[in-house]
C-alpha cells in the first residue's frame, strides 16, 4: 500500500505473482547490492526461485558487505551454462 492507501501497480503485480507457483529465474552476475538483494527478496516473497550465476567469491563479498543473507541460494559458475 502507498501512503495514501492506494494500491500501486507494483503491489498488484506482486500480489498476482504470489498466486502462481514461483518461476525459476537465472540471475546473471548479481555482483552489486541491488541485483543480489532484489533476487533474494523476490525469493523470500515466493515470486521466483533464483539461480545465481557468477563468481561465487564476488557474490559472497557483496552479500557480506551489504548484509544480504542468501543461505538458501547458491552461486553457480558461468562455465556450467556455457556448454
PDB file as gemmi writes it, atoms N, CA and C in Angstrom:
CRYST1    1.000    1.000    1.000  90.00  90.00  90.00 P 1                      
ATOM      1  N   UNK A   1       0.833  -1.189   0.000  1.00  0.00           N  
ATOM      2  CA  UNK A   1       0.000   0.000   0.000  1.00  0.00           C  
ATOM      3  C   UNK A   1       0.875   1.249   0.000  1.00  0.00           C  
ATOM      4  N   UNK A   2       0.384   2.246  -0.638  1.00  0.00           N  
ATOM      5  CA  UNK A   2       1.097   3.517  -0.644  1.00  0.00           C  
ATOM      6  C   UNK A   2       0.672   4.341   0.563  1.00  0.00           C  
ATOM      7  N   UNK A   3       1.301   5.472   0.738  1.00  0.00           N  
ATOM      8  CA  UNK A   3       0.995   6.347   1.872  1.00  0.00           C  
ATOM      9  C   UNK A   3      -0.452   6.819   1.846  1.00  0.00           C  
ATOM     10  N   UNK A   4      -1.045   6.864   0.662  1.00  0.00           N  
ATOM     11  CA  UNK A   4      -2.421   7.344   0.536  1.00  0.00           C  
ATOM     12  C   UNK A   4      -3.432   6.211   0.592  1.00  0.00           C  
ATOM     13  N   UNK A   5      -2.965   4.997   0.879  1.00  0.00           N  
ATOM     14  CA  UNK A   5      -3.877   3.866   0.987  1.00  0.00           C  
ATOM     15  C   UNK A   5      -4.252   3.255  -0.357  1.00  0.00           C  
ATOM     16  N   UNK A   6      -3.684   3.743  -1.434  1.00  0.00           N  
ATOM     17  CA  UNK A   6      -3.980   3.201  -2.755  1.00  0.00           C  
ATOM     18  C   UNK A   6      -2.954   2.143  -3.111  1.00  0.00           C  
ATOM     19  N   UNK A   7      -3.421   1.115  -3.751  1.00  0.00           N  
ATOM     20  CA  UNK A   7      -2.528   0.042  -4.153  1.00  0.00           C  
ATOM     21  C   UNK A   7      -1.779   0.449  -5.418  1.00  0.00           C  
ATOM     22  N   UNK A   8      -0.456   0.298  -5.416  1.00  0.00           N  
ATOM     23  CA  UNK A   8       0.319   0.655  -6.595  1.00  0.00           C  
ATOM     24  C   UNK A   8       0.296  -0.486  -7.599  1.00  0.00           C  
ATOM     25  N   UNK A   9       0.728  -0.195  -8.810  1.00  0.00           N  
ATOM     26  CA  UNK A   9       0.776  -1.239  -9.837  1.00  0.00           C  
ATOM     27  C   UNK A   9       1.756  -2.327  -9.439  1.00  0.00           C  
ATOM     28  N   UNK A  10       2.796  -1.972  -8.689  1.00  0.00           N  
ATOM     29  CA  UNK A  10       3.765  -2.964  -8.237  1.00  0.00           C  
ATOM     30  C   UNK A  10       3.179  -3.866  -7.162  1.00  0.00           C  
ATOM     31  N   UNK A  11       2.378  -3.285  -6.271  1.00  0.00           N  
ATOM     32  CA  UNK A  11       1.696  -4.099  -5.261  1.00  0.00           C  
ATOM     33  C   UNK A  11       0.778  -5.116  -5.941  1.00  0.00           C  
ATOM     34  N   UNK A  12       0.061  -4.685  -6.967  1.00  0.00           N  
ATOM     35  CA  UNK A  12      -0.837  -5.595  -7.700  1.00  0.00           C  
ATOM     36  C   UNK A  12      -0.046  -6.665  -8.431  1.00  0.00           C  
ATOM     37  N   UNK A  13       1.074  -6.276  -9.033  1.00  0.00           N  
ATOM     38  CA  UNK A  13       1.915  -7.231  -9.743  1.00  0.00           C  
ATOM     39  C   UNK A  13       2.432  -8.308  -8.788  1.00  0.00           C  
ATOM     40  N   UNK A  14       2.930  -7.905  -7.637  1.00  0.00           N  
ATOM     41  CA  UNK A  14       3.448  -8.858  -6.659  1.00  0.00           C  
ATOM     42  C   UNK A  14       2.330  -9.749  -6.127  1.00  0.00           C  
ATOM     43  N   UNK A  15       1.185  -9.173  -5.845  1.00  0.00           N  
ATOM     44  CA  UNK A  15       0.055  -9.976  -5.363  1.00  0.00           C  
ATOM     45  C   UNK A  15      -0.348 -11.023  -6.399  1.00  0.00           C  
ATOM     46  N   UNK A  16      -0.386 -10.638  -7.663  1.00  0.00           N  
ATOM     47  CA  UNK A  16      -0.734 -11.592  -8.723  1.00  0.00           C  
ATOM     48  C   UNK A  16       0.337 -12.670  -8.872  1.00  0.00           C  
ATOM     49  N   UNK A  17       1.596 -12.287  -8.753  1.00  0.00           N  
ATOM     50  CA  UNK A  17       2.689 -13.245  -8.886  1.00  0.00           C  
ATOM     51  C   UNK A  17       2.660 -14.270  -7.753  1.00  0.00           C  
ATOM     52  N   UNK A  18       2.205 -13.893  -6.591  1.00  0.00           N  
ATOM     53  CA  UNK A  18       2.129 -14.812  -5.457  1.00  0.00           C  
ATOM     54  C   UNK A  18       1.029 -15.851  -5.622  1.00  0.00           C  
ATOM     55  N   UNK A  19       0.133 -15.641  -6.546  1.00  0.00           N  
ATOM     56  CA  UNK A  19      -0.982 -16.571  -6.768  1.00  0.00           C  
ATOM     57  C   UNK A  19      -0.595 -17.793  -7.591  1.00  0.00           C  
ATOM     58  N   UNK A  20       0.566 -17.730  -8.208  1.00  0.00           N  
ATOM     59  CA  UNK A  20       1.026 -18.849  -9.034  1.00  0.00           C  
ATOM     60  C   UNK A  20       2.346 -19.382  -8.472  1.00  0.00           C  
ATOM     61  N   UNK A  21       2.738 -20.533  -8.963  1.00  0.00           N  
ATOM     62  CA  UNK A  21       3.999 -21.127  -8.500  1.00  0.00           C  
ATOM     63  C   UNK A  21       5.181 -20.212  -8.849  1.00  0.00           C  
ATOM     64  N   UNK A  22       6.167 -20.217  -7.980  1.00  0.00           N  
ATOM     65  CA  UNK A  22       7.369 -19.418  -8.219  1.00  0.00           C  
ATOM     66  C   UNK A  22       8.067 -19.898  -9.487  1.00  0.00           C  
ATOM     67  N   UNK A  23       8.505 -18.945 -10.284  1.00  0.00           N  
ATOM     68  CA  UNK A  23       9.200 -19.262 -11.532  1.00  0.00           C  
ATOM     69  C   UNK A  23      10.695 -19.375 -11.277  1.00  0.00           C  
ATOM     70  N   UNK A  24      11.340 -20.331 -11.936  1.00  0.00           N  
ATOM     71  CA  UNK A  24      12.792 -20.390 -11.876  1.00  0.00           C  
ATOM     72  C   UNK A  24      13.332 -19.229 -12.685  1.00  0.00           C  
ATOM     73  N   UNK A  25      14.321 -18.550 -12.137  1.00  0.00           N  
ATOM     74  CA  UNK A  25      14.904 -17.395 -12.819  1.00  0.00           C  
ATOM     75  C   UNK A  25      16.416 -17.425 -12.662  1.00  0.00           C  
ATOM     76  N   UNK A  26      17.111 -17.336 -13.771  1.00  0.00           N  
ATOM     77  CA  UNK A  26      18.565 -17.247 -13.725  1.00  0.00           C  
ATOM     78  C   UNK A  26      18.932 -15.776 -13.561  1.00  0.00           C  
ATOM     79  N   UNK A  27      19.654 -15.480 -12.501  1.00  0.00           N  
ATOM     80  CA  UNK A  27      20.093 -14.114 -12.214  1.00  0.00           C  
ATOM     81  C   UNK A  27      21.596 -14.079 -12.488  1.00  0.00           C  
ATOM     82  N   UNK A  28      21.957 -13.446 -13.582  1.00  0.00           N  
ATOM     83  CA  UNK A  28      23.347 -13.463 -14.038  1.00  0.00           C  
ATOM     84  C   UNK A  28      24.139 -12.297 -13.443  1.00  0.00           C  
ATOM     85  N   UNK A  29      25.260 -12.641 -12.852  1.00  0.00           N  
ATOM     86  CA  UNK A  29      26.225 -11.687 -12.300  1.00  0.00           C  
ATOM     87  C   UNK A  29      25.592 -10.720 -11.299  1.00  0.00           C  
ATOM     88  N   UNK A  30      24.944 -11.243 -10.254  1.00  0.00           N  
ATOM     89  CA  UNK A  30      24.376 -10.354  -9.238  1.00  0.00           C  
ATOM     90  C   UNK A  30      25.465  -9.869  -8.280  1.00  0.00           C  
ATOM     91  N   UNK A  31      26.373  -9.085  -8.829  1.00  0.00           N  
ATOM     92  CA  UNK A  31      27.570  -8.666  -8.090  1.00  0.00           C  
ATOM     93  C   UNK A  31      27.496  -7.226  -7.608  1.00  0.00           C  
ATOM     94  N   UNK A  32      26.291  -6.740  -7.422  1.00  0.00           N  
ATOM     95  CA  UNK A  32      26.091  -5.439  -6.790  1.00  0.00           C  
ATOM     96  C   UNK A  32      24.920  -5.607  -5.824  1.00  0.00           C  
ATOM     97  N   UNK A  33      24.812  -4.711  -4.893  1.00  0.00           N  
ATOM     98  CA  UNK A  33      23.794  -4.843  -3.847  1.00  0.00           C  
ATOM     99  C   UNK A  33      22.380  -4.929  -4.412  1.00  0.00           C  
ATOM    100  N   UNK A  34      22.045  -4.063  -5.338  1.00  0.00           N  
ATOM    101  CA  UNK A  34      20.686  -4.019  -5.871  1.00  0.00           C  
ATOM    102  C   UNK A  34      20.298  -5.336  -6.539  1.00  0.00           C  
ATOM    103  N   UNK A  35      21.176  -5.867  -7.373  1.00  0.00           N  
ATOM    104  CA  UNK A  35      20.877  -7.118  -8.074  1.00  0.00           C  
ATOM    105  C   UNK A  35      20.736  -8.281  -7.111  1.00  0.00           C  
ATOM    106  N   UNK A  36      21.671  -8.397  -6.187  1.00  0.00           N  
ATOM    107  CA  UNK A  36      21.638  -9.512  -5.247  1.00  0.00           C  
ATOM    108  C   UNK A  36      20.452  -9.397  -4.303  1.00  0.00           C  
ATOM    109  N   UNK A  37      20.252  -8.220  -3.745  1.00  0.00           N  
ATOM    110  CA  UNK A  37      19.141  -8.031  -2.809  1.00  0.00           C  
ATOM    111  C   UNK A  37      17.790  -8.240  -3.499  1.00  0.00           C  
ATOM    112  N   UNK A  38      17.661  -7.792  -4.739  1.00  0.00           N  
ATOM    113  CA  UNK A  38      16.415  -7.982  -5.470  1.00  0.00           C  
ATOM    114  C   UNK A  38      16.091  -9.452  -5.663  1.00  0.00           C  
ATOM    115  N   UNK A  39      17.095 -10.239  -6.034  1.00  0.00           N  
ATOM    116  CA  UNK A  39      16.883 -11.678  -6.222  1.00  0.00           C  
ATOM    117  C   UNK A  39      16.515 -12.355  -4.904  1.00  0.00           C  
ATOM    118  N   UNK A  40      17.206 -11.998  -3.838  1.00  0.00           N  
ATOM    119  CA  UNK A  40      16.950 -12.602  -2.530  1.00  0.00           C  
ATOM    120  C   UNK A  40      15.562 -12.221  -2.016  1.00  0.00           C  
ATOM    121  N   UNK A  41      15.192 -10.966  -2.141  1.00  0.00           N  
ATOM    122  CA  UNK A  41      13.882 -10.525  -1.662  1.00  0.00           C  
ATOM    123  C   UNK A  41      12.753 -11.147  -2.477  1.00  0.00           C  
ATOM    124  N   UNK A  42      12.945 -11.261  -3.790  1.00  0.00           N  
ATOM    125  CA  UNK A  42      11.928 -11.905  -4.623  1.00  0.00           C  
ATOM    126  C   UNK A  42      11.769 -13.373  -4.242  1.00  0.00           C  
ATOM    127  N   UNK A  43      12.883 -14.019  -3.897  1.00  0.00           N  
ATOM    128  CA  UNK A  43      12.821 -15.413  -3.451  1.00  0.00           C  
ATOM    129  C   UNK A  43      12.068 -15.520  -2.127  1.00  0.00           C  
ATOM    130  N   UNK A  44      12.337 -14.601  -1.218  1.00  0.00           N  
ATOM    131  CA  UNK A  44      11.677 -14.633   0.092  1.00  0.00           C  
ATOM    132  C   UNK A  44      10.170 -14.433  -0.021  1.00  0.00           C  
ATOM    133  N   UNK A  45       9.733 -13.660  -1.002  1.00  0.00           N  
ATOM    134  CA  UNK A  45       8.296 -13.451  -1.170  1.00  0.00           C  
ATOM    135  C   UNK A  45       7.643 -14.594  -1.943  1.00  0.00           C  
ATOM    136  N   UNK A  46       8.472 -15.492  -2.491  1.00  0.00           N  
ATOM    137  CA  UNK A  46       7.929 -16.645  -3.205  1.00  0.00           C  
ATOM    138  C   UNK A  46       7.608 -16.395  -4.654  1.00  0.00           C  
ATOM    139  N   UNK A  47       8.113 -15.307  -5.208  1.00  0.00           N  
ATOM    140  CA  UNK A  47       7.826 -14.969  -6.598  1.00  0.00           C  
ATOM    141  C   UNK A  47       8.723 -15.736  -7.555  1.00  0.00           C  
ATOM    142  N   UNK A  48      10.003 -15.876  -7.188  1.00  0.00           N  
ATOM    143  CA  UNK A  48      10.943 -16.592  -8.047  1.00  0.00           C  
ATOM    144  C   UNK A  48      11.769 -17.571  -7.230  1.00  0.00           C  
ATOM    145  N   UNK A  49      12.348 -18.530  -7.932  1.00  0.00           N  
ATOM    146  CA  UNK A  49      13.358 -19.432  -7.382  1.00  0.00           C  
ATOM    147  C   UNK A  49      14.636 -19.105  -8.145  1.00  0.00           C  
ATOM    148  N   UNK A  50      15.412 -18.153  -7.637  1.00  0.00           N  
ATOM    149  CA  UNK A  50      16.576 -17.693  -8.396  1.00  0.00           C  
ATOM    150  C   UNK A  50      17.731 -18.686  -8.396  1.00  0.00           C  
ATOM    151  N   UNK A  51      18.398 -18.729  -9.524  1.00  0.00           N  
ATOM    152  CA  UNK A  51      19.656 -19.440  -9.671  1.00  0.00           C  
ATOM    153  C   UNK A  51      20.684 -18.350  -9.924  1.00  0.00           C  
ATOM    154  N   UNK A  52      21.555 -18.143  -8.954  1.00  0.00           N  
ATOM    155  CA  UNK A  52      22.565 -17.095  -9.076  1.00  0.00           C  
ATOM    156  C   UNK A  52      23.734 -17.629  -9.893  1.00  0.00           C  
ATOM    157  N   UNK A  53      24.075 -16.929 -10.963  1.00  0.00           N  
ATOM    158  CA  UNK A  53      25.160 -17.362 -11.840  1.00  0.00           C  
ATOM    159  C   UNK A  53      26.216 -16.269 -11.883  1.00  0.00           C  
ATOM    160  N   UNK A  54      27.416 -16.639 -11.470  1.00  0.00           N  
ATOM    161  CA  UNK A  54      28.507 -15.674 -11.469  1.00  0.00           C  
ATOM    162  C   UNK A  54      29.605 -16.118 -10.523  1.00  0.00           C  
ATOM    163  N   UNK A  55      30.593 -15.263 -10.341  1.00  0.00           N  
ATOM    164  CA  UNK A  55      31.720 -15.607  -9.481  1.00  0.00           C  
ATOM    165  C   UNK A  55      31.291 -15.639  -8.011  1.00  0.00           C  
ATOM    166  N   UNK A  56      31.322 -16.840  -7.418  1.00  0.00           N  
ATOM    167  CA  UNK A  56      30.843 -17.023  -6.053  1.00  0.00           C  
ATOM    168  C   UNK A  56      31.555 -16.119  -5.056  1.00  0.00           C  
ATOM    169  N   UNK A  57      32.854 -15.974  -5.199  1.00  0.00           N  
ATOM    170  CA  UNK A  57      33.603 -15.137  -4.257  1.00  0.00           C  
ATOM    171  C   UNK A  57      33.123 -13.690  -4.299  1.00  0.00           C  
ATOM    172  N   UNK A  58      32.890 -13.185  -5.486  1.00  0.00           N  
ATOM    173  CA  UNK A  58      32.439 -11.799  -5.632  1.00  0.00           C  
ATOM    174  C   UNK A  58      31.020 -11.632  -5.072  1.00  0.00           C  
ATOM    175  N   UNK A  59      30.150 -12.587  -5.363  1.00  0.00           N  
ATOM    176  CA  UNK A  59      28.778 -12.541  -4.844  1.00  0.00           C  
ATOM    177  C   UNK A  59      28.801 -12.612  -3.320  1.00  0.00           C  
ATOM    178  N   UNK A  60      29.624 -13.493  -2.772  1.00  0.00           N  
ATOM    179  CA  UNK A  60      29.740 -13.611  -1.318  1.00  0.00           C  
ATOM    180  C   UNK A  60      30.257 -12.318  -0.693  1.00  0.00           C  
ATOM    181  N   UNK A  61      31.216 -11.668  -1.350  1.00  0.00           N  
ATOM    182  CA  UNK A  61      31.741 -10.394  -0.835  1.00  0.00           C  
ATOM    183  C   UNK A  61      30.665  -9.318  -0.812  1.00  0.00           C  
ATOM    184  N   UNK A  62      29.868  -9.246  -1.873  1.00  0.00           N  
ATOM    185  CA  UNK A  62      28.774  -8.259  -1.926  1.00  0.00           C  
ATOM    186  C   UNK A  62      27.767  -8.556  -0.815  1.00  0.00           C  
ATOM    187  N   UNK A  63      27.434  -9.825  -0.650  1.00  0.00           N  
ATOM    188  CA  UNK A  63      26.476 -10.213   0.397  1.00  0.00           C  
ATOM    189  C   UNK A  63      26.993  -9.818   1.777  1.00  0.00           C  
ATOM    190  N   UNK A  64      28.241 -10.098   2.017  1.00  0.00           N  
ATOM    191  CA  UNK A  64      28.840  -9.778   3.320  1.00  0.00           C  
ATOM    192  C   UNK A  64      28.898  -8.260   3.531  1.00  0.00           C  
ATOM    193  N   UNK A  65      29.338  -7.530   2.521  1.00  0.00           N  
ATOM    194  CA  UNK A  65      29.492  -6.079   2.624  1.00  0.00           C  
ATOM    195  C   UNK A  65      28.158  -5.377   2.885  1.00  0.00           C  
ATOM    196  N   UNK A  66      27.086  -5.907   2.293  1.00  0.00           N  
ATOM    197  CA  UNK A  66      25.779  -5.234   2.401  1.00  0.00           C  
ATOM    198  C   UNK A  66      24.787  -6.008   3.274  1.00  0.00           C  
ATOM    199  N   UNK A  67      25.274  -6.991   4.005  1.00  0.00           N  
ATOM    200  CA  UNK A  67      24.455  -7.810   4.898  1.00  0.00           C  
ATOM    201  C   UNK A  67      23.229  -8.386   4.179  1.00  0.00           C  
ATOM    202  N   UNK A  68      23.473  -9.028   3.057  1.00  0.00           N  
ATOM    203  CA  UNK A  68      22.413  -9.713   2.309  1.00  0.00           C  
ATOM    204  C   UNK A  68      22.553 -11.196   2.619  1.00  0.00           C  
ATOM    205  N   UNK A  69      21.530 -11.770   3.213  1.00  0.00           N  
ATOM    206  CA  UNK A  69      21.574 -13.180   3.581  1.00  0.00           C  
ATOM    207  C   UNK A  69      20.914 -14.015   2.500  1.00  0.00           C  
ATOM    208  N   UNK A  70      21.695 -14.934   1.951  1.00  0.00           N  
ATOM    209  CA  UNK A  70      21.132 -15.788   0.897  1.00  0.00           C  
ATOM    210  C   UNK A  70      21.545 -17.241   1.088  1.00  0.00           C  
ATOM    211  N   UNK A  71      21.503 -17.686   2.319  1.00  0.00           N  
ATOM    212  CA  UNK A  71      21.968 -19.034   2.632  1.00  0.00           C  
ATOM    213  C   UNK A  71      21.186 -20.123   1.908  1.00  0.00           C  
ATOM    214  N   UNK A  72      19.932 -19.867   1.579  1.00  0.00           N  
ATOM    215  CA  UNK A  72      19.129 -20.882   0.875  1.00  0.00           C  
ATOM    216  C   UNK A  72      19.427 -20.918  -0.621  1.00  0.00           C  
ATOM    217  N   UNK A  73      20.216 -19.984  -1.102  1.00  0.00           N  
ATOM    218  CA  UNK A  73      20.593 -19.925  -2.514  1.00  0.00           C  
ATOM    219  C   UNK A  73      22.087 -20.189  -2.639  1.00  0.00           C  
ATOM    220  N   UNK A  74      22.496 -20.610  -3.821  1.00  0.00           N  
ATOM    221  CA  UNK A  74      23.922 -20.791  -4.042  1.00  0.00           C  
ATOM    222  C   UNK A  74      24.311 -20.154  -5.366  1.00  0.00           C  
ATOM    223  N   UNK A  75      25.545 -19.736  -5.430  1.00  0.00           N  
ATOM    224  CA  UNK A  75      26.081 -19.143  -6.656  1.00  0.00           C  
ATOM    225  C   UNK A  75      26.699 -20.252  -7.493  1.00  0.00           C  
ATOM    226  N   UNK A  76      26.402 -20.239  -8.775  1.00  0.00           N  
ATOM    227  CA  UNK A  76      26.944 -21.231  -9.689  1.00  0.00           C  
ATOM    228  C   UNK A  76      27.826 -20.535 -10.719  1.00  0.00           C  
ATOM    229  N   UNK A  77      28.928 -21.164 -11.088  1.00  0.00           N  
ATOM    230  CA  UNK A  77      29.850 -20.527 -12.035  1.00  0.00           C  
ATOM    231  C   UNK A  77      29.288 -20.462 -13.448  1.00  0.00           C  
ATOM    232  N   UNK A  78      29.743 -19.459 -14.212  1.00  0.00           N  
ATOM    233  CA  UNK A  78      29.314 -19.283 -15.585  1.00  0.00           C  
ATOM    234  C   UNK A  78      29.546 -20.537 -16.428  1.00  0.00           C  
ATOM    235  N   UNK A  79      30.660 -21.217 -16.187  1.00  0.00           N  
ATOM    236  CA  UNK A  79      31.030 -22.346 -17.052  1.00  0.00           C  
ATOM    237  C   UNK A  79      29.977 -23.448 -17.069  1.00  0.00           C  
ATOM    238  N   UNK A  80      29.130 -23.534 -16.053  1.00  0.00           N  
ATOM    239  CA  UNK A  80      28.057 -24.533 -16.064  1.00  0.00           C  
ATOM    240  C   UNK A  80      27.010 -24.239 -17.126  1.00  0.00           C  
ATOM    241  N   UNK A  81      26.950 -23.010 -17.591  1.00  0.00           N  
ATOM    242  CA  UNK A  81      25.920 -22.596 -18.549  1.00  0.00           C  
ATOM    243  C   UNK A  81      26.478 -22.352 -19.946  1.00  0.00           C  
ATOM    244  N   UNK A  82      27.788 -22.504 -20.132  1.00  0.00           N  
ATOM    245  CA  UNK A  82      28.426 -22.233 -21.421  1.00  0.00           C  
ATOM    246  C   UNK A  82      28.936 -23.520 -22.054  1.00  0.00           C  
ATOM    247  N   UNK A  83      28.084 -24.447 -22.248  1.00  0.00           N  
ATOM    248  CA  UNK A  83      28.483 -25.735 -22.827  1.00  0.00           C  
ATOM    249  C   UNK A  83      28.070 -25.826 -24.262  1.00  0.00           C  
TER     250      UNK A  83                                                      
END                                                                             
